[in-house]
């Protein structure tokens, strides 16, 4: 059982890292083909996101290993404790996330392409802010909490049919 959990954690971590790289590669190719960015911007954007992909893959593999299913027992108490700690840490870090540009913004600024970058100002939680909340810290905290809640609900909704099928 432990061997399967390690393999599934590794496979999930690789998939998480690959998803980041595939997404940034697709974005980079679109920017180059559209004439908005050069090949050197593409290389920089992919390179910066490679570091993020490795961190994402490692964190995902670790989370799968800690919270792995084993037999009839859904997850251990330590798995729930680690997952709860990660959720609290993410919510607590959310107000600080917007203090610095993300990898896309950094690359676009470095190559003087930010004015030509796609406009994300109409995103529901753009720059980790909730409209109507004037306090910056509280707004970012709320945006982080909303984002985590939505992702957890979507993940649960996607996993529920699989769990029910496996139960039957």
Contact map, one row per residue, 1 for C-alpha under 8 A:
111110000000000000000000000000000000000000000000000000000000000000000100000000000000000000000000000000000000000000000000000000000000000000000000000000000000000000000000
111111000000000000000000000000000000000000000000000000000000000000000000000000000000000000000000000000000000000000000000000000000000000000000000000000000000000000000000
111111100000000000000000000000000000000000000000000000000000000000000000000000000000000000000000000000000000000000000000000000000000000000000000000000000000000000000000
111111110000000000000000000000000000000000000000000000000000000000000000000000000000000000000000000000000000000000000000000000000000000000000000000000000000000000000000
111111111000000000000000000000000000000000000000000000000000000110011000000000000000000000000000000000000000000000000000000000000000000000000000000000000000000000000000
011111111100000000000000000000000000000000000000000000000000000010000000000000000000000000000000000000000000000000000000000000000000000000000000000000000000000000000000
001111111110000000000000000000000000000000000000000000000000000000000000000000000000000000000000000000000000000000000000000000000000000000000000000000000000000000000000
000111111111000000000000000000000000000000000000000000000000000100000000000000000000000000000000000000000000000000000000000000000000000000000000000000000000000000000000
000011111111100000000000000000000000000000000000000000000001111110000000000000000000000000000000000000000000000000000000000000000000000000000000000000000000000000000000
000001111111110000000000000000000000000000000000000000000000100000000000000000000000000000000000000000000000000000000000000000000000000000000000000000000000000000000000
000000111111111000000000000000000000000000000000000000000000100000000000000000000000000000000000000000000000000000000000000000000000000000000000000000000000000000000000
000000011111111100000000000000000000000000000000000000001001100100000000000000000000000000000000000000000000000000000000000000000000000000000000000000000000000000000000
000000001111111110000000000000000000000000000000000000011111110000000000000000000000000000000000000000000000000000000000000000000000000000000000000000000000000000000000
000000000111111111000000000000000000000000000000000000001000100000000000000000000000000000000000000000000000000000000000000000000000000000000000000000000000000000000000
000000000011111111100000000000000000000000000000000000001000000000000000000000000000000000000000000000000000000000000000000000000000000000000000000000000000000000000000
000000000001111111110000000000000000000000000000000010011001000000000000000000000000000000000000000000000000000000000000000000000000000000000000000000000000000000000000
000000000000111111111000000000000000000000000000000011111000000000000000000000000000000000000000000000000000000000000000000000000000000000000000000000000000000000000000
000000000000011111111100000000000000000000000000000010000000000000000000000000000000000000000000000000000000000000000000000000000000000000000000000000000000000000000000
000000000000001111111110000000000000000000000000000000000000000000000000000000000000000000000000000000000000000000000000000000000000000000000000000000000000000000000000
000000000000000111111111000000000000000000000000110110000000000000000000000000000000000000000000000000000000000000000000000000000000000000000000000000000000000000000000
000000000000000011111111100000000000000000000100110010000000000000000000000000000000000000000000000000000000000000000000000000000000000000000000000000000000000000000000
000000000000000001111111110000000000000000000000000000000000000000000000000000000000000000000000000000000000000000000000000000000000000000000000000000000000000000000000
000000000000000000111111111000000000000000000000000000000000000000000000000000000000000000000000000000000000000000000000000000000000000000000000000000000000000000000000
000000000000000000011111111100000000000000001100100000000000000000000000000000000000000000000000000000000000000000000000000000000000000000000000000000000000000000000000
000000000000000000001111111110000000000001000100000000000000000000000000000000000000000000000000000000000000000000000000000000000000000000000000000000000000000000000000
000000000000000000000111111111000000000000000000000000000000000000000000000000000000000000000000000000000000000000000000000000000000000000000000000000000000000000000000
000000000000000000000011111111100000000000000000000000000000000000000000000000000000000000000000000000000000000000000000000000000000000000000000000000000000000000000000
000000000000000000000001111111110000100011001100000000000000000000000000000000000000000000000000000000000000000000000000000000000000000000000000000000000000000000000000
000000000000000000000000111111111000000001000000000000000000000000000000000000000000000000000000000000000000000000000000000000000000000000000000000000000000000000000000
000000000000000000000000011111111100000000000000000000000000000000000000000000000000000000000000000000000000000000000000000000000000000000000000000000000000000000000000
000000000000000000000000001111111111110000000000000000000000000000000000000000000000000000000000000000000000000000000000000000000000000000000000000000000000000000000000
000000000000000000000000000111111111111001000000000000000000000000000000000000000000000000000000000000000000000000000000000000000000000000000000000000000000000000000000
000000000000000000000000000011111111000000000000000000000000000000000000000000000000000000000000000000000000000000000000000000000000000000000000000000000000000000000000
000000000000000000000000000001111111100000000000000000000000000000000000000000000000000000000000000000000000000000000000000000000000000000000000000000000000000000000000
000000000000000000000000000000111111110000000000000000000000000000000000000000000000000000000000000000000000000000000000000000000000000000000000000000000000000000000000
000000000000000000000000000000111111110000000000000000000000000000000000000000000000000000000000000000000000000010011000000000000000000000000000000000000000000000000000
000000000000000000000000000100110111111011000000000000000000000000000000000000000000000000000000000000000000000010000000000000000000000000000000000000000000000000000000
000000000000000000000000000000110011111111000000000000000000000000000000000000000000000000000000000000000000000000000000000000000000000000000000000000000000000000000000
000000000000000000000000000000010000111111100000000000000000000000000000000000000000000000000000000000000000000000000000000000000000000000000000000000000000000000000000
000000000000000000000000000000000000011111110000000000000000000000000000000000000000000000000000000000000000000000000000000000000000000000000000000000000000000000000000
000000000000000000000000000100000000111111111000000000000000000000000000000000000000000000000000000000000011001000000000000000000000000000000000000000000000000000000000
000000000000000000000000100110010000111111111100000000000000000000000000000000000000000000000000000000000000000000000000000000000000000000000000000000000000000000000000
000000000000000000000000000000000000001111111110000000000000000000000000000000000000000000000000000000000000000000000000000000000000000000000000000000000000000000000000
000000000000000000000000000000000000000111111111000000000000000000000000000000000000000000000000000000000010000000000000000000000000000000000000000000000000000000000000
000000000000000000000001000100000000000011111111100000000000000000000000000000000000000000000000000000110010000000000000000000000000000000000000000000000000000000000000
000000000000000000001001100100000000000001111111110000000000000000000000000000000000000000000000000000000000000000000000000000000000000000000000000000000000000000000000
000000000000000000000000000000000000000000111111111000000000000000000000000000000000000000000000000000000000000000000000000000000000000000000000000000000000000000000000
000000000000000000000000000000000000000000011111111100000000000000000000000000000000000000000000000000100000000000000000000000000000000000000000000000000000000000000000
000000000000000000011001000000000000000000001111111110000000000000000000000000000000000000000000000000100000000000000000000000000000000000000000000000000000000000000000
000000000000000000011000000000000000000000000111111111000000000000000000000000000000000000000000000000000000000000000000000000000000000000000000000000000000000000000000
000000000000000000000000000000000000000000000011111111100000000000000000000000000000000000000000000000000000000000000000000000000000000000000000000000000000000000000000
000000000000000000010000000000000000000000000001111111110000000000000000000000000000000000000000000000000000000000000000000000000000000000000000000000000000000000000000
000000000000000111011000000000000000000000000000111111111000000000000000000000000000000000000000000000000000000000000000000000000000000000000000000000000000000000000000
000000000000000010000000000000000000000000000000011111111100000000000000000000000000000000000000000000000000000000000000000000000000000000000000000000000000000000000000
000000000000000010000000000000000000000000000000001111111110000000000000000000000000000000000000000000000000000000000000000000000000000000000000000000000000000000000000
000000000000100110000000000000000000000000000000000111111111000000000000000000000000000000000000000000000000000000000000000000000000000000000000000000000000000000000000
000000000001111110000000000000000000000000000000000011111111100000000000000000000000000000000000000000000000000000000000000000000000000000000000000000000000000000000000
000000000000100000000000000000000000000000000000000001111111110000000000000000000000000000000000000000000000000000000000000000000000000000000000000000000000000000000000
000000000000100000000000000000000000000000000000000000111111111000000000000000000000000000000000000000000000000000000000000000000000000000000000000000000000000000000000
000000001001100100000000000000000000000000000000000000011111111100000000000000000000000000000000000000000000000000000000000000000000000000000000000000000000000000000000
000000001111110000000000000000000000000000000000000000001111111110000000000000000000000000000000000000000000000000000000000000000000000000000000000000000000000000000000
000000001000100000000000000000000000000000000000000000000111111111000000000000000000000000000000000000000000000000000000000000000000000000000000000000000000000000000000
000000001000000000000000000000000000000000000000000000000011111111110000000000000010000000000000000000000000000000000000000000000000000000000000000000000000000000000000
000010011001000000000000000000000000000000000000000000000001111111110000000000000000000000000000000000000000000000000000000000000000000000000000000000000000000000000000
000011001000000000000000000000000000000000000000000000000000111111110000000000000000000000000000000000000000000000000000000000000000000000000000000000000000000000000000
000000000000000000000000000000000000000000000000000000000000011111110000000001100100000000000000000000000000000000000000000000000000000000000000000000000000000000000000
000000000000000000000000000000000000000000000000000000000000001111111000001100110010000000000000000000000000000000000000000000000000000000000000000000000000000000000000
000010000000000000000000000000000000000000000000000000000000001111111100011000100000000000000000000000000000000000000000000000000000000000000000000000000000000000000000
000010000000000000000000000000000000000000000000000000000000000000111111111000000000000000000000000000000000000000000000000000000000000000000000000000000000000000000000
100000000000000000000000000000000000000000000000000000000000000000011111111000000000000000000000000000000000000000000000000000000000000000000000000000000000000000000000
000000000000000000000000000000000000000000000000000000000000000000001111110000000000000000000000000000000000000000000000000000000000000000000000000000000000000000000000
000000000000000000000000000000000000000000000000000000000000000000001111110000000000000000000000000000000000000000000000000000000000000000000000000000000000000000000000
000000000000000000000000000000000000000000000000000000000000000000001111111100000000000000000000000000000000000000000000000000000000000000000000000000000000000000000000
000000000000000000000000000000000000000000000000000000000000000000011111111100000000000000000000000000000000000000000000000000000000000000000000000000000000000000000000
000000000000000000000000000000000000000000000000000000000000000000111100111110110000000000000000000000000000000000000000000000000000000000000000000000000000000000000000
000000000000000000000000000000000000000000000000000000000000000000100000111111110000000000000000000000000000000000000000000000000000000000000000000000000000000000000000
000000000000000000000000000000000000000000000000000000000000000000000000001111111000000000000000000000000000000000000000000000000000000000000000000000000000000000000000
000000000000000000000000000000000000000000000000000000000000000001000000000111111100000000000000000000000000000000000000000000000000000000000000000000000000000000000000
000000000000000000000000000000000000000000000000000000000000000001110000001111111110000000000000000000000000000000000000000000000000000000000000000000000000000000000000
000000000000000000000000000000000000000000000000000000000000000000100000001111111111000000000000000000000000000000000000000000000000000000000000000000000000000000000000
000000000000000000000000000000000000000000000000000000000000000000000000000011111111100000000000000000000000000000000000000000000000000000000000000000000000000000000000
000000000000000000000000000000000000000000000000000000000000000001000000000001111111110000000000000000000000000000000000000000000000000000000000000000000000000000000000
000000000000000000000000000000000000000000000000000000000000001000100000000000111111111000000000000000000000000000000000000000000000000000000000000000000000000000000000
000000000000000000000000000000000000000000000000000000000000000000000000000000011111111100000000000000000000000000000000000000000000000000000000000000000000000000000000
000000000000000000000000000000000000000000000000000000000000000000000000000000001111111110000000000000000000000000000000000000000000000000000000000000000000000000000000
000000000000000000000000000000000000000000000000000000000000000000000000000000000111111111000000000000000000000000000000000000000000000000000000000000000000000000000000
000000000000000000000000000000000000000000000000000000000000000000000000000000000011111111100000000000000000000000000000000000000000000000000000000100000000000000000000
000000000000000000000000000000000000000000000000000000000000000000000000000000000001111111110000000000000000000000000000000000000000000000000000000000000000000000000000
000000000000000000000000000000000000000000000000000000000000000000000000000000000000111111111000000000000000000000000000000000000000000000000000000000000000000000000000
000000000000000000000000000000000000000000000000000000000000000000000000000000000000011111111100000000000000000000000000000000000000000000000001000000000000000000000000
000000000000000000000000000000000000000000000000000000000000000000000000000000000000001111111110000000000000000000000000000000000000000000001001100100000000000000000000
000000000000000000000000000000000000000000000000000000000000000000000000000000000000000111111110000000000000000000000000000000000000000000001000000000000000000000000000
000000000000000000000000000000000000000000000000000000000000000000000000000000000000000011111111100000000000000000000000000000000000000000000000000000000000000000000000
000000000000000000000000000000000000000000000000000000000000000000000000000000000000000001111111110000000000000000000000000000010000000000011011000000000000000000000000
000000000000000000000000000000000000000000000000000000000000000000000000000000000000000000111111111000000000000000000000000000010000000111111001000000000000000000000000
000000000000000000000000000000000000000000000000000000000000000000000000000000000000000000001111111100000000000000000000000000000000000000010000000000000000000000000000
000000000000000000000000000000000000000000000000000000000000000000000000000000000000000000001111111100000000000000000000000000010000000000000000000000000000000000000000
000000000000000000000000000000000000000000000000000000000000000000000000000000000000000000000111111111000000000000000000000000110000000000010000000000000000000000000000
000000000000000000000000000000000000000000000000000000000000000000000000000000000000000000000011111110000000000000000000000000000000000000000000000000000000000000000000
000000000000000000000000000000000000000000000000000000000000000000000000000000000000000000000001111111000000000000000000000000000000000000000000000000000000000000000000
000000000000000000000000000000000000000000000000000000000000000000000000000000000000000000000000011111111100000000000000000000000000000000000000000000000000000000000000
000000000000000000000000000000000000000000000000000000000000000000000000000000000000000000000000010111111100000000000000000000000000000000000000000000000000000000000000
000000000000000000000000000000000000000000001001100000000000000000000000000000000000000000000000000011111110000000000000000000000000000000000000000000000000000000000000
000000000000000000000000000000000000000000001000000000000000000000000000000000000000000000000000000011111111000000000000000000000000000000000000000000000000000000000000
000000000000000000000000000000000000000000000000000000000000000000000000000000000000000000000000000011111111100001000000000000000000000000000000000000000000000000000000
000000000000000000000000000000000000000000000000000000000000000000000000000000000000000000000000000011111111110000000000000000000000000000000000000000000000000000000000
000000000000000000000000000000000000000010011000000000000000000000000000000000000000000000000000000000111111111000000000000000000000000000000000000000000000000000000000
000000000000000000000000000000000000000010000000000000000000000000000000000000000000000000000000000000011111111111001000000000000000000000000000000000000000000000000000
000000000000000000000000000000000000000000000000000000000000000000000000000000000000000000000000000000001111111111000000000000000000000000000000000000000000000000000000
000000000000000000000000000000000000000000000000000000000000000000000000000000000000000000000000000000000111111110000000000000000000000000000000000000000000000000000000
000000000000000000000000000000000000000010000000000000000000000000000000000000000000000000000000000000000011111111000000000000000000000000000000000000000000000000000000
000000000000000000000000000000000000000000000000000000000000000000000000000000000000000000000000000000000001111111100000000000000000000000000000000000000000000000000000
000000000000000000000000000000000001100000000000000000000000000000000000000000000000000000000000000000000001111111111000000000000000000000000000000000000000000000000000
000000000000000000000000000000000000000000000000000000000000000000000000000000000000000000000000000000001001101111111000000000000000000000000000000000000000000000000000
000000000000000000000000000000000000000000000000000000000000000000000000000000000000000000000000000000000000000111111000000000000000000000000000000000000000000000000000
000000000000000000000000000000000001000000000000000000000000000000000000000000000000000000000000000000000000000011111100000000000000000000000000000000000000000000000000
000000000000000000000000000000000001000000000000000000000000000000000000000000000000000000000000000000000001000011111110000000000000000000000000000000000000000000000000
000000000000000000000000000000000000000000000000000000000000000000000000000000000000000000000000000000000000000000011111000000000000000000000000000000000000000000000000
000000000000000000000000000000000000000000000000000000000000000000000000000000000000000000000000000000000000000000001111110000000000000000000000000000000000000000000000
000000000000000000000000000000000000000000000000000000000000000000000000000000000000000000000000000000000000000000000111111001000000000000000000000000000000000000000000
000000000000000000000000000000000000000000000000000000000000000000000000000000000000000000000000000000000000000000000011111001000000000000000000000000000000000000000000
000000000000000000000000000000000000000000000000000000000000000000000000000000000000000000000000000000000000000000000011111101000000000000000000000000000000000000000000
000000000000000000000000000000000000000000000000000000000000000000000000000000000000000000000000000000000000000000000001111111000000000000000000000000000000000000000000
000000000000000000000000000000000000000000000000000000000000000000000000000000000000000000000000000000000000000000000000011111000100000000000000000000000000000000000000
000000000000000000000000000000000000000000000000000000000000000000000000000000000000000000000000000000000000000000000000001111111110000000000010000000000000000000000000
000000000000000000000000000000000000000000000000000000000000000000000000000000000000000000000000000000000000000000000001111111111100000000000000000000000000000000000000
000000000000000000000000000000000000000000000000000000000000000000000000000000000000000000000000010000000000000000000000000011111000000000000000000000000000000000000000
000000000000000000000000000000000000000000000000000000000000000000000000000000000000000000000110110000000000000000000000000011111100000000110011000000000000000000000000
000000000000000000000000000000000000000000000000000000000000000000000000000000000000000000000000000000000000000000000000000011111110100100110110000000000000000000000000
000000000000000000000000000000000000000000000000000000000000000000000000000000000000000000000000000000000000000000000000000111011111100000110110000000000000000000000000
000000000000000000000000000000000000000000000000000000000000000000000000000000000000000000000000000000000000000000000000000010001111110000100000000000000000000000000000
000000000000000000000000000000000000000000000000000000000000000000000000000000000000000000000000000000000000000000000000000000000111110000000000000000000000000000000000
000000000000000000000000000000000000000000000000000000000000000000000000000000000000000000000000000000000000000000000000000000001111111101100000000000000000000000000000
000000000000000000000000000000000000000000000000000000000000000000000000000000000000000000000000000000000000000000000000000000000011111100100000000000000000000000000000
000000000000000000000000000000000000000000000000000000000000000000000000000000000000000000000000000000000000000000000000000000000000111111100000000000000000000000000000
000000000000000000000000000000000000000000000000000000000000000000000000000000000000000000000010000000000000000000000000000000001000111111110000000000000000000000000000
000000000000000000000000000000000000000000000000000000000000000000000000000000000000000000000010000000000000000000000000000000000000001111111000000000000000000000000000
000000000000000000000000000000000000000000000000000000000000000000000000000000000000000000000010000000000000000000000000000000000000101111111100000000000000000000000000
000000000000000000000000000000000000000000000000000000000000000000000000000000000000000000000010000000000000000000000000000000011110111111111110000000000000000000000000
000000000000000000000000000000000000000000000000000000000000000000000000000000000000000000000111010000000000000000000000000000011100000111111111000000000000000000000000
000000000000000000000000000000000000000000000000000000000000000000000000000000000000000000110110000000000000000000000000000000000000000011111111100000000000000000000000
000000000000000000000000000000000000000000000000000000000000000000000000000000000000000000000000000000000000000000000000000000001100000001111111110000000000000000000000
000000000000000000000000000000000000000000000000000000000000000000000000000000000000000000000100000000000000000000000000000010011100000000111111111000000000000000000000
000000000000000000000000000000000000000000000000000000000000000000000000000000000000000001100110000000000000000000000000000000010000000000011111111100000000000000000000
000000000000000000000000000000000000000000000000000000000000000000000000000000000000000000100000000000000000000000000000000000000000000000001111111110000000000000000000
000000000000000000000000000000000000000000000000000000000000000000000000000000000000000000000000000000000000000000000000000000000000000000000111111111000000000000000000
000000000000000000000000000000000000000000000000000000000000000000000000000000000000000000000000000000000000000000000000000000000000000000000011111111100000000000000000
000000000000000000000000000000000000000000000000000000000000000000000000000000000000001000100000000000000000000000000000000000000000000000000001111111110000000000000000
000000000000000000000000000000000000000000000000000000000000000000000000000000000000000000000000000000000000000000000000000000000000000000000000111111111000000000000000
000000000000000000000000000000000000000000000000000000000000000000000000000000000000000000000000000000000000000000000000000000000000000000000000011111111100000000000000
000000000000000000000000000000000000000000000000000000000000000000000000000000000000000000000000000000000000000000000000000000000000000000000000001111111110000000000000
000000000000000000000000000000000000000000000000000000000000000000000000000000000000000000000000000000000000000000000000000000000000000000000000000111111111000000000000
000000000000000000000000000000000000000000000000000000000000000000000000000000000000000000000000000000000000000000000000000000000000000000000000000011111111100000000000
000000000000000000000000000000000000000000000000000000000000000000000000000000000000000000000000000000000000000000000000000000000000000000000000000001111111110000000000
000000000000000000000000000000000000000000000000000000000000000000000000000000000000000000000000000000000000000000000000000000000000000000000000000000111111111000000000
000000000000000000000000000000000000000000000000000000000000000000000000000000000000000000000000000000000000000000000000000000000000000000000000000000011111111100000000
000000000000000000000000000000000000000000000000000000000000000000000000000000000000000000000000000000000000000000000000000000000000000000000000000000001111111110000000
000000000000000000000000000000000000000000000000000000000000000000000000000000000000000000000000000000000000000000000000000000000000000000000000000000000111111111000000
000000000000000000000000000000000000000000000000000000000000000000000000000000000000000000000000000000000000000000000000000000000000000000000000000000000011111111100000
000000000000000000000000000000000000000000000000000000000000000000000000000000000000000000000000000000000000000000000000000000000000000000000000000000000001111111110000
000000000000000000000000000000000000000000000000000000000000000000000000000000000000000000000000000000000000000000000000000000000000000000000000000000000000111111111000
000000000000000000000000000000000000000000000000000000000000000000000000000000000000000000000000000000000000000000000000000000000000000000000000000000000000011111111100
000000000000000000000000000000000000000000000000000000000000000000000000000000000000000000000000000000000000000000000000000000000000000000000000000000000000001111111110
000000000000000000000000000000000000000000000000000000000000000000000000000000000000000000000000000000000000000000000000000000000000000000000000000000000000000111111111
000000000000000000000000000000000000000000000000000000000000000000000000000000000000000000000000000000000000000000000000000000000000000000000000000000000000000011111111
000000000000000000000000000000000000000000000000000000000000000000000000000000000000000000000000000000000000000000000000000000000000000000000000000000000000000001111111
000000000000000000000000000000000000000000000000000000000000000000000000000000000000000000000000000000000000000000000000000000000000000000000000000000000000000000111111
000000000000000000000000000000000000000000000000000000000000000000000000000000000000000000000000000000000000000000000000000000000000000000000000000000000000000000011111
